[in-house]
Amino acid sequence: MFWERMTTLFGEGYADSVAKDQVLSTLGGRTVNKALAEGEDAKKVWRAVCETFNVPESLR
């Protein structure tokens, strides 16, 4: 579900780039991939992505 939302929001290629390259302060200075690899809850990671990229409520 998480990756489906990421690809819907950013497109397939850009979603991968965001996940591996974008450091999010709301994730403690980690990337999406690093946070997930370290066991962070996917819902928390998704909320961090939404907050960082100002995702409209209708897409959250």
Secondary structure by P-SEA (a helix, b strand, c coil): caaaaaaaaccaaaaaaaaccccccccccccaaaaaaacccaaaaaaaaaaaaccccccc
